[in-house]
Amino acid sequence: MRVAPVGGTAVQDHVALAEIELCGDLIIAASAARERLSLESIDEVLRVAEERERERS
């Protein structure tokens, strides 16, 4: 068994971490919903409109 060395040599993939956070947000929203999430609700959770607005600027 290999164990990562202590000392902060781990590399963080910021894109992967952001994707994991969005997936978590989506799972939380889906588990709190009484019915299936609509496409609009999914876009809201994933902040699609915010990203599109940022791309336009």
HELIX and SHEET records of a PDB file:
HELIX    1   1 HIS A   14  ALA A   32  1                                  19    
HELIX    2   2 LEU A   39  VAL A   45  1                                   7    
HELIX    3   3 VAL A   48  ARG A   56  1                                   9    
END                                                                             
